[in-house]
Amino acid sequence: MACIPSKSEAETATNGPPPEDVSSRNLEDLIRTLPTREGWSQPMVLYKNYWCRPHLVGKIMLLQDTFKPRSDDIILATQPKCGTTWLKALAFTITNRSRYSFSDHPLLTSNPQYLVPFIEIPDAGRDHTYLETLPSPRLLSTHLPLSMLPSETSSTGCRIVYLCREPKDAFVSRWHFENKIVKGSSIELEKAFDMFCEGFSPSGPFWDHCLEYWKESLARQDEVLFLKYEEIKSQPEQVVRQLAKFLGVPLTAEEESAGVAQEVVKLCSFENLTSLQVNQTGGVDHGNKIYVENSVFFRKGKVGDWANHMSEEMAEKLDRVIEEKLKGSGLSF
């Protein structure tokens, strides 16, 4: 189902100017008008009510103009450090299980991030036109909120899988990640925590991002699946079956007897993926002083690790913030 980028292309840096249809000068003028704030590893701008790195604004604008959703698209949506790599591995394995055996699988030689391209950053060294060359059905991913995707994403009926994570664990994982991807970056935990609670974080506010997809999942239950990281950790085989059914490729009786759900879980497990050479070496230079090593996509893969970093007072504060922001929505953690 998914088109696998060549490794050389996936590891090529992309530092070039925006494509011709997005004027560099006009883009720079726009960015200068946006609210700017420092505190994380790099300054952020507030674009359409969400915080992001300035260089992403042009990519988002281009996506909104050029990305054409198809009715059979599958989009995996997450906030950073909420299980993106795991979801990509699971979805790729489930949708391509008729093409690859578990003993000779692309996940054994490719980082999951490279197997499912981001629509806002299609592939290192490629622009958004690359997405149009992918055969249907496409398996894609995004960190963008629903409101930044083209309106056709909803009207065409393409399927969306959204994965969220308990906010305290999501924050701690994000803090670790930010201190690793930019050389020389060192953000104090307490400072990062205060910013996160204010709604100032990459792709934040955290709660608004979750709520957009949560509400869409209630309105379009057949087309938007809302999952929690903790659900996959506690019942991985059940989630594999749920994903397979939602994605239109349910497990057959023969596959159930053969233990396919268990094999998918084993192949995509944190323990297996982190043991592979491909996930221990190499990485991608995204430009703008951001270099992401493959190993950085994996940290602990545990639930409740926040307790090793946050005080009881900090935990209670974030719990109160989340409870207030989600009040009346039906969503809780």
C-alpha positions, 0 to 999 in steps of 0.5 A: 500500500505505502510507497517506500522512499529510498534510503538515500533520499530519506536521509538527504537534507532539505534546505532549499527555498520554498517552491516558486508558488510560495514567494520567499519575500511574501512569506518572510513578510508574513512571518514577521507579522506573526506573534513570536516567542522564545523558550524552546530549542528554537523560537516559535511563531503563532500561526492559525492559533498554533505554535510552530517553527517559522520555517514550517509556515511556508510548508503548511501554506503550500500544503493547504494549497496543493495537497489533494486528499483522496477518498481512500487516503489514510492519514495518521495524525499525532502531536510530536512525541505521542506515539507517532513512530509506533503508530506508523509501524503498526499501520504500515504493517497492518495495511501491507501484511499481504505484501511482506512476510514478518521475517523479511519486512521493511521495518527490519531495515527502515525506520518507521518514520521513513515508511509513512511520509508527513504531508507537511514535510513529504520527504527529505529532498522532495516537495509536496508534488511527491505526494501526488506520485504515490499510488492509492491508497496512500498511507500518510501522516501529519503533526498538524491540527485538523484545522490546518488540513485542507477542508477536502480532508473531511469532505472526501471521506478519507480515514484519519487515525489520531493517537494522543497520549496522557499529557504529563507523559507527552510533555516529558517526552517532548522535553527530552526530544527538544533537548536532543534535536538542536545541538547545544539546546538545554531547556530547564524542565521547570521552564518547559513545564510552565510554557506547556501549561500555558499552551506554548509548545511545538504544535501546541496548545496540546489540548486544542490539538486533541480536541479538534480530532476528538470532536471530529471523531464523534462527528465522523465515527466511521472515518476518524478513529481516536486512540490513546497511547495507553490503550495500545500499551495495555491491549496491543493485540486488540488495537491491532484488530481494531485498526485493521477493521477500521482501515478496511483490512480486517484480520481473517479467521485464518490470520487469527488462527495463525497468530497474525495479531501477535506477530504484528505486535511483536514486530512493532514492539518497542523492544524489537524496533530499538534492537535493530541496527537501522534505529540505532544509527543514522538520522536526518538533517532537517536544516535550521540546525535540526538534526534528528538521529533515528535513535531519538525517535525512541526513548522509553516507550513507557506509561507513567514515566512522568513520575520520574521527572515531575513533582506532585505539585507539577502533576496536580497543576497540569491535571487541573489545566487539562481538566479545565481545557477539556471540560464538557468535551467528553475527553479525559485522560 
